[in-house]
């Protein structure tokens, strides 16, 4: 029996090395039973490494992990680890081709599967945790919010009372975030312990009791959330006694239109939309998850084919498809950098220069020295933290991987840049670096269409368009207030 002072989980002076690199250096953290504990830090601070130790995916080179009043199980005993801890990752581990019931009991269904009984057990489990999902539907048909709830239910059903939530709100809209937070508070009240990892510091104040900060692979502070100001938290993360950089006023954008949508529509996603983006202008596009904003941006970028209407760049109609969009001068930063933005097996240099590979040597044959030189210039320009241009892009932290995606989109000097949630899942300073690069591109004459749910992103825009139920319903000039945006997103008047 644990005493009241015994933590639910504890990292005791853990160190983890990868060759000559120290990914964690004597980091300690105690999480009380039933507590929602935030773990924050810039990309590369050591958060992912600590999670790998807490979930048994790797063993510390020094120190130890403890659960309750005993040591962690051996690394090879996966069943014992699953009974103690589960992680709901930013990238879902749900298998889309399987049903919800099959996902819930994956590897636990027994040798002889009785499908009606399995579905009944799944329905009971979902009802127990108030997850309103049909256990018989393919998991691929679920929304992001539903998949996360199914993953939480699966973890709890295996006996784990400690759950790690890795950027759980990165792909949720505001109402879904509110519902998730209500569910997390309920789980906390029932005794479930949670480690909440987020780059959105306001969420830390909304849902967490305690916060731990890592910086440069070391522990910096652990304090009750209520005792740490926003500026103090940013300072702890960055090592600088400053908050976020203020957004400077931008000069008036040019008068020439570089991007025009005329009656652009996509069945079941968004209704006919007509809008212009001028040279040097940053136009924000926001709305709820079901508003159609992402589908519109993906249609402009060539990932989707419109059911009607046209896209024009510099007055010339653009054919459907990504190659045609690239040829027309549209650079795209897609929503999912892992699936759509990067080729994991290629290097940083290869990923960053993909659109211009044909220019890096005679007759379209890439000259390695030329590619390396161009890549190194892009790495320096966009402050990409990597061992070298030849390093695999999969080795980068989230923020630096996103910088590679942006560098690639800008490598060809596009007339139009389309960004979809460009700062989701990246740290405070990486956000500033990314948005600074976007502003520099606009200052050089690129027209920018930026889809984002983040108010801090939208503050960089010259104007903001709001979509609601597939239609553009509001246009907010620079100087808008937070209430104006939130009200328009929710479809209510201020």
ZASE-38094 format. One line per 5 residues: number of its first residue (from 1); for each residue z negated, y negated, x of N, C-alpha, C. Coordinates in steps of 0.02 Angstrom, whole numbers. Each point is the difference from the previous one (the first is absolute). Example, Ala and Ser with C-alpha at 12.3 -4.5 7.8 and 13.67 -1.06 7.14 Angstrom:
% ZASE-38094
1) -390/284/660/0/-59/-45/0/-60/45; 36/-53/-18/-3/-59/42/-37/-55/-39;
This chain:
% ZASE-38094
1) 0/60/42/0/-60/-42/0/-62/44; 47/-46/-14/3/-62/39/-54/-48/-23; -29/-37/46/-46/-54/-18/39/-60/-23; -35/-47/-31/33/-60/-27/33/-41/55; -26/7/63/26/-40/55/57/36/37;
6) 16/61/-20/52/38/34/68/-24/-23; 44/-19/46/67/-23/-22/42/57/-27; 47/-16/-44/46/51/-25/46/23/55; 21/-46/42/44/16/56/-16/-49/56; 7/23/62/-17/-42/57/44/17/59;
11) 26/-53/32/33/7/64/-49/-25/53; -15/42/49/-51/-17/50/34/-8/68; 9/-64/20/29/-16/67/62/41/15; 48/2/-48/59/42/10/52/-36/44; 30/39/44/53/-24/44/59/47/-7;
16) 60/-29/-1/60/41/-4/52/-29/47; 27/43/44/50/-22/48/65/37/-10; 55/-34/14/67/30/1/30/-15/68; -7/47/46/22/-14/68/-42/-57/29; 35/-50/26/-35/-57/30/-23/-51/-51;
21) 19/9/-64/-17/-48/-52/-64/21/-35; -47/-47/-5/-62/12/-38/10/-29/-70; 6/44/-49/13/-21/-69/-64/-19/-36; -57/30/20/-66/-19/-25/-49/5/57; -44/-49/5/-48/-2/55/-71/-7/-28;
26) -37/55/-3/-70/1/-19/-13/-37/-65; 37/19/-51/-5/-32/-66/-51/38/-42; -46/-36/-31/-49/30/-46/6/-32/-69; -12/39/-51/3/-25/-69/-41/47/-44; -42/-28/-43/-40/39/-48/19/-22/-71;
31) 12/49/-43/18/-16/-69/-51/34/-45; -34/-40/-42/-53/25/-43/30/38/-60; -37/47/-28/24/37/-59/15/-48/-58; 57/10/-32/18/-41/-57/25/-69/17; 7/-15/64/22/-67/22/76/-2/5;
36) 28/-59/-15/70/-13/14/1/-45/62; 23/29/56/-6/-32/65/70/-19/23; 10/-64/16/66/-24/22/7/10/76; 60/20/20/17/3/71/61/-45/11; -9/-53/39/54/-48/9/11/-12/75;
41) 58/-26/15/19/-15/69/75/-8/3; 23/-33/51/72/-10/9/34/66/14; 65/3/-10/37/60/18/-12/15/74; -14/63/15/-15/20/68/-73/-6/19; -43/-20/-48/-71/-8/15/-36/67/8;
46) 29/54/-28/-32/65/5/-17/32/-67; 19/-33/-55/-18/26/-66/29/70/-13; 65/8/14/33/64/-13/-30/55/43; -18/-17/62/-30/50/44/-68/21/-27; -40/-48/-24/-65/17/-29/8/44/-61;
51) 50/-15/-42/13/41/-59/17/71/20; 40/8/53/19/67/22/-61/39/23; -50/-33/28/-62/33/19/-43/17/-61; -3/-46/-48/-41/11/-60/29/54/-45; 65/14/5/32/51/-41/12/65/37;
56) -20/3/64/7/61/38/70/15/24; 44/-50/-1/67/10/27/0/0/76; -50/-30/30/-9/3/72/-74/-3/16; -17/20/60/-70/2/20/-14/-58/49; -59/-29/-2/-16/-54/47/-7/27/71;
61) 18/-41/49/-10/17/70/-72/-13/21; -35/-40/-39/-70/-13/11/-33/-20/-65; -66/11/-6/-34/-14/-62/11/55/-51; -21/-13/-63/8/51/-51/6/-31/-69; 28/41/-46/3/-17/-71/-52/43/-36;
66) -37/-30/-46/-52/36/-37/9/-12/-75; -14/50/-39/-1/-5/-73/-70/17/-24; -32/-47/-36/-68/11/-22/-45/9/60; -39/54/1/-46/11/55/24/53/48; 67/14/0/26/51/44/64/-21/34;
71) 19/34/53/62/-18/35/62/19/-40; 56/-30/17/64/16/-32/19/73/15; 38/31/-45/20/69/13/50/4/59; 13/60/25/51/8/52/68/-24/-26; 41/-27/44/65/-26/-19/42/52/-36;
76) -4/62/20/42/53/-29/-21/19/-71; -59/-17/-21/-25/19/-66/22/-51/-52; 64/4/-21/27/-51/-44/-33/1/-69; -20/59/-24/-33/4/-64/-65/-39/-1; -39/5/55/-63/-36/4/12/-76/3;
81) 53/-20/34/15/-72/2/21/-25/-70; 42/38/-35/22/-21/-67/-58/-4/-48; -52/39/11/-59/-3/-44/-43/-60/14; 11/-33/57/-41/-57/18/36/-67/-6; 65/-2/14/34/-64/4/73/9/-23;
86) 26/-51/-32/71/-2/-19/25/-70/12; 64/-5/16/31/-65/13/59/-10/-47; 0/-56/-35/58/-20/-41/38/-50/42; 56/23/29/37/-41/47/46/-50/-35; 20/-52/37/49/-48/-26/64/35/-19;
91) 20/50/40/58/41/-17/-26/62/-36; 20/9/-62/-27/53/-42/13/69/29; -50/45/-7/8/69/20/17/45/-59; 10/-30/-59/22/38/-58/71/25/11; 13/63/-20/67/29/8/40/-13/-64;
96) 51/-42/2/35/-22/-61/30/57/-41; 25/52/33/36/53/-36/-48/46/-38; -64/-1/16/-49/42/-35/-30/-38/-58; -27/37/-48/-33/-32/-57/-67/-29/23; -30/-40/-44/-66/-28/14/-50/57/9;
101) 2/50/-44/-46/57/5/7/36/66; 62/12/21/12/35/64/-26/-41/58; 8/-66/-2/-27/-42/53/-76/2/2; -31/0/-58/-73/0/-3/-30/62/32; 34/57/-8/-29/63/24/43/31/56;
106) 36/-42/36/41/24/54/-42/38/51; 22/61/18/-36/44/46/-66/26/-27; -12/-12/-65/-62/26/-31/16/37/-64; 64/13/-13/20/29/-64/-8/75/-3; -16/32/57/-8/73/1/66/35/12;
111) -3/66/11/61/38/14/40/14/-63; -34/10/-57/34/11/-63/-12/-61/-45; 53/-38/-10/-7/-64/-36/10/11/-75; -49/-18/-40/7/0/-72/10/-73/-22; 63/-16/-13/19/-70/-10/-36/-34/-58;
116) -7/31/-59/-38/-34/-54/-72/-16/21; -32/48/34/-68/-11/22/-4/-57/52; 50/-1/45/2/-53/51/7/-68/-33; 43/-6/-49/9/-65/-34/-63/-20/-39; -34/50/-30/-62/-16/-36/-53/-25/49;
121) -7/33/57/-48/-23/50/17/-70/25; 65/-13/8/21/-66/23/-16/-53/-53; 12/16/-63/-15/-47/-55/-74/-16/-2; -42/52/9/-73/-11/0/-21/-44/58; 30/12/58/-17/-40/59/21/-73/-9;
126) 60/-11/-26/24/-68/-11/-43/-36/-52; -21/36/-52/-42/-30/-51/-69/-18/28; -25/44/45/-67/-12/29/-1/-66/39; 56/-16/32/2/-62/39/42/-55/-34; 11/8/-66/32/-51/-42/68/-21/28;
131) 40/50/21/68/-13/24/48/21/-56; 32/-49/-30/43/12/-58/70/18/22; 8/63/21/64/25/25/11/70/-28; 62/15/-20/18/66/-24/4/48/60; -41/53/2/1/45/59/65/38/8;
136) 43/2/-51/62/38/5/60/-39/24; -7/-66/9/58/-40/21/9/4/75; 62/-7/25/10/-3/73/-37/-60/29; -34/10/56/-37/-55/31/44/-57/21; 65/15/13/46/-53/19/14/-50/-55;
141) -17/19/-63/9/-46/-56/-57/-49/-8; -54/9/37/-59/-43/-6/11/-66/37; -34/-51/-24/-1/-63/35/-49/3/59; 1/-51/42/-43/-2/59/-73/5/-20; -21/-37/-51/-69/0/-22/-21/70/-23;
146) 42/32/-39/-16/67/-25/-5/50/57; 44/-4/49/-2/46/57/-65/-8/38; -23/-62/9/-62/-11/35/-59/31/-37; -1/-8/-66/-54/28/-40/0/76/2; 60/30/0/5/73/6/-26/22/68;
151) 15/-37/53/-25/19/66/-76/-5/3; -29/-52/-31/-73/-7/-2/-31/58/-38; 30/17/-59/-26/56/-39/4/65/39; 55/11/36/8/60/41/-54/4/53; -14/-57/33/-51/-1/52/-69/17/-28;
156) -17/-30/-56/-66/12/-30/-7/72/-24; 55/29/-23/-3/68/-26/-13/51/55; 13/-19/64/-13/44/55/-70/-7/28; -39/-43/-33/-70/-8/19/-14/-59/44; 51/-34/23/-11/-58/44/-34/-56/-39;
161) -52/-28/29/-33/-58/-30/7/-61/45; 44/6/50/17/-56/43/76/-7/2; 25/-57/-24/72/-10/-5/19/-62/41; 53/8/40/27/-56/38/62/-25/-36; 2/-64/-14/56/-31/-35/36/-46/49;
166) 60/20/20/38/-37/51/52/-45/-33; -14/-65/-1/44/-50/-31/19/22/-72; -49/13/-43/16/27/-66/37/-48/-46; -2/-65/15/31/-49/-45/67/-25/25; 25/28/55/60/-28/33/60/-2/-47;
171) 5/48/-47/58/3/-43/-18/-6/-74; -58/-29/-14/-22/-9/-70/5/-73/-20; 14/-11/-65/-2/-69/-25/-71/-18/-20; -10/-63/-20/-68/-25/-12/-37/39/-54; 29/15/-59/-37/39/-50/-18/70/25;
176) 44/32/38/-14/67/26/-57/-3/51; -1/-54/40/-55/-8/48/-66/-8/-36; -1/-39/-53/-61/-9/-39/-24/67/-28; 47/41/-25/-19/65/-28/-26/46/55; 32/-2/59/-23/42/55/-70/-21/21;
181) -13/-64/5/-66/-24/21/-54/20/-51; 17/-3/-64/-47/22/-51/-16/74/9; 51/41/16/-11/71/12/-43/11/62; 13/-38/53/-40/7/61/-73/-18/-11; -12/-52/-39/-69/-18/-14/-35/55/-39;
186) 36/31/-47/-29/55/-39/-15/59/45; 45/17/46/-12/55/46/-60/-14/45; -5/-62/23/-57/-19/42/-65/8/-37; -1/-20/-63/-61/6/-41/-18/74/-10; 49/45/2/-14/71/-9/-18/35/65;
191) -3/-39/55/-21/28/63/54/16/50; 63/-15/-17/55/12/47/-1/-55/54; 6/20/62/1/-46/57/72/-13/19; 16/-62/14/69/-18/16/5/-45/61; 52/13/40/19/-45/54/65/-33/-21;
196) 0/-66/-5/55/-38/-28/34/-39/56; 63/17/14/37/-33/54/51/-46/-31; -3/-64/18/46/-48/-30/11/-59/47; 61/-27/-3/14/-63/35/-9/-60/-47; -14/13/-63/-9/-55/-49/-75/-14/-5;
201) -22/-50/35/-71/-12/7/-34/-17/-67; 37/-30/-45/-30/-15/-65/-20/63/-37; 37/54/11/-17/64/-31/-66/27/27; -12/-13/64/-63/22/31/-59/-32/-38; 7/-64/-16/-54/-35/-35/-4/23/-73;
206) 55/23/-28/0/21/-70/-34/66/-12; 6/47/47/-18/69/-16/-48/32/50; -12/-30/58/-39/34/52/-71/-28/7; -45/44/23/-69/-20/11/-11/-23/73; 32/35/47/-11/-12/71/68/-1/34;
211) 4/-36/56/63/-3/37/-13/12/74; 44/41/30/0/11/72/66/-26/28; -4/-36/56/59/-28/32/11/34/67; 61/22/12/20/25/66/49/-51/31; -4/-7/65/48/-42/36/11/30/69;
216) 64/10/17/18/25/66/-38/64/16; -2/47/-49/-29/67/8/-76/1/3; -32/-57/-13/-73/-4/4/-30/-25/-65; -62/20/-11/-39/-25/-57/-19/-73/12; 7/-41/-52/-17/-71/6/-60/-18/-43;
221) 1/19/-64/-57/-14/-43/-1/48/-59; -59/9/-28/-11/32/-65/-51/-43/-38; 20/-26/-57/-43/-44/-38/11/11/-75; -50/-17/-41/12/-3/-73/56/-50/-14; 45/17/-44/57/-43/-15/-24/-70/-21;
226) -52/-2/-40/-24/-64/-26/-26/-46/55; -14/28/59/-29/-40/54/52/-26/48; 65/17/-10/52/-19/47/51/-44/-36; 11/-60/26/51/-44/-30/70/24/18; 49/-23/-37/69/18/13/20/-20/71;
231) -16/-62/19/19/-24/67/-35/40/54; -63/19/-11/-36/40/49/31/69/8; 24/27/-56/31/66/2/66/-3/39; 40/-52/-13/63/-8/37/-14/-10/74; -52/-40/16/-17/-12/70/-21/65/34;
236) -37/42/-36/-21/64/29/60/45/14; 49/-2/-44/59/42/7/45/-23/57; 4/-66/9/48/-29/47/-30/-21/66; -67/-9/1/-31/-27/59/9/-75/7; 22/-31/-55/12/-72/1/-42/-32/-55;
241) -28/-58/14/-43/-34/-49/42/-43/-46; 52/29/-28/44/-37/-45/19/45/-58; 20/-31/-55/25/38/-56/76/7/5; 31/15/-56/73/7/-1/33/-67/12; 56/2/33/38/-61/12/25/-30/-65;
246) -9/-65/-9/25/-32/-61/76/-1/0; 29/-1/-59/72/-2/-7/23/-72/4; 39/-16/51/24/-69/8/55/-15/-50; 6/-63/-22/55/-17/-46/67/12/34; 49/21/-39/67/12/26/45/-57/-21;
251) 50/-13/42/49/-50/-19/43/26/-56; 33/-45/-35/41/19/-57/56/47/22; 10/54/-37/52/48/17/69/-31/-9; 50/30/32/68/-25/-6/27/5/-70; 56/-32/-12/28/-3/-67/50/56/-14;
256) 27/32/53/50/52/-12/-33/64/-23; 31/32/-49/-27/62/-27/26/59/41; -46/41/27/21/58/39/-4/64/-41; -44/2/-49/-7/59/-43/1/-21/-73; 43/31/-39/2/-13/-71/4/66/-38;
261) -44/6/-50/2/57/-46/26/-26/-67; 51/33/-26/29/-20/-65/-6/58/-49; -46/-6/-46/-8/51/-52/-17/69/27; -33/2/58/-15/65/31/-51/38/-41; 14/62/-16/-45/40/-42/2/72/21;
266) -54/36/-15/-5/71/14/-35/32/-59; 32/49/-32/-27/32/-59/-72/24/12; -45/-14/-47/-69/23/1/-42/-30/56; 28/-49/36/-38/-31/55/-6/-75/-9; 57/-35/-8/-4/-72/-11/62/-23/-39;
271) -10/-54/-38/53/-28/-41/42/-48/41; 58/-22/-28/45/-44/39/-36/-60/30; 7/-7/65/-33/-54/37/52/-42/36; -8/-65/-4/43/-47/35/-44/-46/41; 11/-2/65/-40/-44/43/37/-14/65;
276) -20/-54/33/30/-22/63/-54/-4/53; 20/15/62/-42/-13/58/42/-40/49; -27/-58/21/37/-44/44/-12/17/73; 44/-24/42/-9/8/73/-66/-31/21; -41/38/37/-63/-26/25/-56/0/-51;
281) 11/27/-59/-50/1/-53/-35/68/-2; -66/-1/-12/-38/61/-11/-20/2/-74; 28/48/-36/-14/7/-72/-44/61/-9; -58/-10/-29/-45/56/-14/16/31/-68; -11/65/-5/10/36/-63/-60/45/-10;
286) -36/-11/-55/-61/39/-12/-2/23/-72; -49/41/-15/-8/28/-67/-40/64/5; -14/31/-57/-37/62/1/43/57/26; -30/59/8/37/57/26/58/21/-44; -6/-14/-65/53/19/-47/46/-58/-18;
291) -4/-55/38/39/-59/-18/74/5/17; 17/45/48/69/6/21/16/-36/64; -50/-32/31/14/-41/59/25/41/59; -31/58/11/22/42/57/70/27/-12; 14/22/-62/67/26/-15/52/-54/9;
296) -15/-62/-18/49/-55/9/14/-10/74; -53/-2/41/10/-11/71/38/59/32; -15/61/-22/35/58/27/74/0/-20; 14/-27/-59/70/-6/-21/37/-51/44; -32/-56/14/31/-50/44/11/30/69;
301) -48/40/24/5/28/67/45/61/5; 26/24/-57/47/55/1/-30/68/-11; -66/5/-9/-32/65/-11/12/27/-70; 15/-44/-47/14/20/-69/67/-30/-21; 32/32/-49/63/-25/-26/-12/-33/-67;
306) 19/-63/-6/-11/-37/-62/41/31/-57; -28/-4/-61/38/22/-59/47/-54/-25; -15/-62/18/45/-56/-17/-16/-60/44; 45/-49/1/-11/-60/39/23/8/72; -9/-54/38/26/-3/68/-49/-34/47;
311) 7/18/65/-36/-33/55/52/-35/43; -11/-63/15/45/-38/42/-37/-25/62; 30/6/58/-25/-30/62/52/-48/25; -18/-64/3/47/-51/22/61/-4/-45; -8/16/-65/55/-5/-47/43/63/-5;
316) -13/50/41/39/62/-1/-40/56/-32; 31/36/-47/-34/54/-34/-15/57/49; -59/30/-8/-22/55/44/6/66/-38; 34/48/30/6/66/-30/-67/37/2; -10/49/-43/-63/38/1/-8/40/64;
321) -62/15/18/-14/42/57/-26/-38/60; -41/34/41/-30/-32/58/52/-22/52; 50/42/17/50/-23/50/35/-64/-21; 17/-5/-65/34/-61/-24/-46/-60/3; -64/11/-16/-48/-55/3/-9/-25/72;
326) -5/47/48/-5/-19/70/61/-39/23; 59/25/-20/62/-33/20/5/-70/-29; -29/-9/-58/2/-66/-33/-50/-49/29; -46/25/42/-49/-44/30/-68/1/-33; -18/57/-31/-66/8/-31/-43/45/44;
331) -57/-26/23/-49/41/36/-55/19/-48; -24/62/5/-49/26/-48/-61/29/35; -59/-21/-22/-63/33/18/-23/37/-62; 8/67/-3/-14/37/-62/-74/8/-13; -16/26/-59/-70/7/-20/-36/53/41;
336) 32/56/13/-32/56/35/29/4/70; -36/-28/49/26/-1/68/6/71/29; -43/46/-23/1/68/27/62/38/-24; 17/-7/-64/54/40/-28/68/-35/5; 0/-67/-7/63/-37/-4/11/-47/58;
341) -52/-15/38/7/-53/50/7/24/72; -24/60/15/-1/23/69/27/71/6; 26/15/59/20/69/17/-53/25/49; -49/39/-22/-59/15/41/15/32/68; 53/40/5/15/36/62/36/-44/51;
346) 20/-60/-21/34/-45/47/-50/-48/32; 21/-31/54/-43/-47/36/-3/-67/-35; -45/-42/26/-4/-69/-25/67/-35/10; 30/9/58/64/-34/15/54/24/-48; 4/65/-11/53/26/-44/-9/-24/-71;
351) -62/-1/-25/-13/-24/-68/16/-74/-6; -22/-40/48/8/-73/-5/73/-21/3; 42/39/33/70/-21/11/50/40/-42; -23/39/-49/46/41/-40/57/-40/-30; -12/-58/-31/57/-36/-32/51/-27/49;
356) -20/-8/63/46/-30/48/20/49/55; -9/65/-12/15/49/51/73/-4/22; 45/-17/-46/71/-4/17/17/-58/46; -47/-47/8/12/-58/44/-28/10/70; -32/58/13/-37/8/62/39/38/53;
361) 66/-2/-5/42/32/50/72/0/-22; 45/17/44/72/-1/-16/18/55/-50; 44/-16/-46/27/48/-49/-55/34/-40; -55/-37/-12/-53/27/-41/-46/50/35; 9/10/65/-41/46/39/-60/-40/28;
366) -61/22/-16/-59/-37/20/-12/7/75; -9/-56/33/-19/-1/71/-76/-4/2; -34/52/24/-73/1/-3/-34/-62/29; 25/-25/56/-31/-59/31/6/-61/-46; 57/-6/-34/8/-57/-46/-46/7/-60;
371) -5/61/-27/-46/10/-56/-72/-15/20; -19/23/59/-68/-13/23/-13/-74/8; 48/-37/26/-9/-72/10/-7/-36/-67; 42/18/-48/-4/-31/-66/-66/18/-33; -20/63/6/-63/22/-31/-59/-36/31;
376) -1/-8/65/-56/-34/32/-4/-73/-21; 58/-31/-12/0/-69/-25/-30/-2/-70; 18/49/-44/-28/3/-67/-75/15/1; -21/44/45/-71/16/6/-40/-62/19; 27/-40/46/-35/-62/20/1/-51/-57;
381) 58/-7/-33/6/-52/-52/-47/14/-58; -7/63/-20/-39/18/-59/-69/28/18; -20/-7/63/-67/20/22/-16/72/-21; 46/46/15/-10/70/-16/-40/32/57; -59/25/-17/-44/31/51/20/73/9;
386) 32/16/55/23/67/14/-2/12/75; -8/63/20/-1/16/71/66/-19/33; 55/12/-35/66/-17/27/50/4/-56; 60/-25/12/53/5/-49/20/72/-13; -13/44/48/18/70/-6/-53/41/-37;
391) -57/-30/-16/-53/37/-35/23/20/-70; -21/59/-24/19/19/-69/-30/-48/-50; 39/-20/-49/-24/-48/-49/-59/28/-39; -5/67/-6/-55/32/-36/-67/-11/35; 1/-22/63/-63/-11/36/-31/-68/-14;
396) 35/-43/-36/-24/-68/-12/-50/-3/-58; -44/-50/3/-44/-13/-57/42/-28/-58; -31/-3/-59/38/-21/-59/30/-70/6; -40/-47/27/25/-68/5/58/-5/49; -4/35/56/54/-2/49/62/37/-25;
401) -10/54/-37/58/34/-30/36/-46/-48; -39/-39/-39/32/-46/-47/37/-55/37; -25/-21/58/36/-49/40/67/27/24; 2/65/16/63/31/20/50/-2/-58; -24/14/-61/44/-2/-58/27/-70/-10;
406) -42/-51/8/22/-69/-8/48/-19/56; -15/21/61/44/-15/57/69/30/-12; 2/61/-26/64/32/-14/38/-39/-53; -34/-21/-53/32/-37/-54/30/-66/25; -34/-31/49/23/-65/26/45/6/61;
411) 8/61/27/37/8/63/73/-22/-5; 29/7/-60/71/-17/-9/10/-72/-21; -54/-40/-2/7/-70/-21/23/-6/-72; -34/31/-49/24/1/-69/-2/-69/-32; 44/-11/-48/-1/-62/-39/-55/3/-52;
416) -17/61/-23/-51/9/-51/-49/54/24; -64/-13/-9/-52/48/17/-38/18/-64; -3/65/-17/-36/24/-58/-60/40/24; -60/-20/-20/-61/34/22/-38/25/-61; -24/62/3/-39/29/-55/-69/17/26;
421) -50/-37/-24/-70/8/21/-5/6/76; 22/-51/37/6/7/73/-65/6/36; -57/-21/-30/-63/3/36/-48/52/-28; 25/45/-44/-43/52/-28/-24/47/55; -66/10/4/-26/48/48/-2/-23/72;
426) 5/-66/12/-4/-24/69/-59/-48/6; -25/-10/61/-60/-39/9/13/-75/-3; -55/-38/4/3/-72/-12/47/-35/48; -6/15/66/42/-35/48/72/24/-1; 11/64/-15/68/25/-7/34/-34/-59;
431) -37/-13/-53/28/-37/-57/26/-68/22; -42/-35/38/20/-66/23/62/3/44; 3/51/43/57/8/45/63/14/-40; -5/46/-49/58/17/-41/25/-60/-40; -48/-34/-33/20/-57/-41/26/-58/42;
436) -28/-7/61/26/-51/45/72/13/19; 17/65/10/69/18/17/47/-14/-59; -25/12/-61/40/-14/-59/13/-75/-6; -51/-39/12/7/-73/-4/49/-24/54; -3/29/59/46/-20/54/72/16/-19;
441) 10/58/-32/68/18/-22/25/-49/-52; -45/-20/-46/20/-48/-51/15/-68/31; -40/-20/48/12/-64/34/67/0/36; 24/60/20/64/5/33/58/5/-49; -15/-1/-66/53/-1/-50/7/62/-42;
446) -39/52/12/4/60/-41/-33/-12/-68; 33/23/-53/-30/-2/-66/-43/61/-9; -61/-8/-26/-48/55/-4/-21/12/-73; 4/63/-21/-28/21/-64/-56/48/16; -62/-20/-15/-59/39/19/-39/23/-61;
451) 0/66/-10/-40/31/-53/-70/13/28; -51/-23/-35/-68/13/24/-50/-6/-57; -54/38/5/-56/-7/-45/-56/-42/30; 9/-19/64/-52/-35/36/8/-76/-6; -51/-33/-25/3/-73/-6/9/-33/68;
456) -31/29/52/7/-30/67/72/4/25; 37/52/-19/71/3/17/38/-53/-38; -14/-6/-64/38/-45/-43/-10/-74/18; -56/-15/33/-12/-70/20/51/-24/51; 35/45/33/51/-18/48/67/-16/-34;
461) 3/7/-66/64/-8/-35/10/-71/-24; 63/-21/-5/16/-66/-26/-7/-1/-76; 11/56/-32/-13/8/-71/-10/74/-14; -31/14/-57/-17/69/-18/26/15/-69; 38/55/-6/23/24/-64/-45/57/-22;
466) -16/1/-65/-44/52/-27/39/42/-50; -3/66/9/32/46/-47/-53/33/-44; 19/9/-63/-44/32/-49/43/43/-46; -15/65/0/37/48/-42/76/-6/11; 21/-3/64/70/2/15/37/-66/-3;
471) -35/-54/-12/33/-65/-5/-35/-51/44; 39/-47/27/-30/-57/35/-25/-48/-52; -66/-9/-3/-30/-39/-55/-30/-66/23; -6/-10/66/-30/-63/23/26/-16/70; 5/-65/14/16/-24/67/-52/-52/19;
476) -35/13/55/-55/-44/21/20/-36/64; 0/-66/0/17/-37/61/-57/4/50; 13/-21/62/-52/-2/51/-59/-42/-25; -60/21/17/-60/-34/-23/-33/33/-59; 26/58/-22/-30/35/-56/-72/21/16;
481) -38/13/-52/-68/25/8/-2/75/-14; -52/32/26/-7/72/-9/1/19/-74; -33/-41/-41/-4/15/-72/69/-1/-32; 44/-45/23/68/-4/-27/37/66/12; -5/26/61/35/61/17/-28/59/-39;
486) -67/7/2/-31/57/-34/15/0/-74; -3/-59/-31/14/-4/-72/73/19/-15; 46/-23/41/71/17/-11/12/75/11; -32/29/50/7/72/13/-26/41/-58; -56/-24/-29/-30/37/-55/32/-17/-68;
491) 47/-47/1/35/-17/-62/-40/-42/-48; -46/-40/27/-41/-44/-42/9/-71/23; -12/-47/-44/6/-72/17/-66/-25/27; 4/-48/47/-60/-30/28/-22/-59/-43;
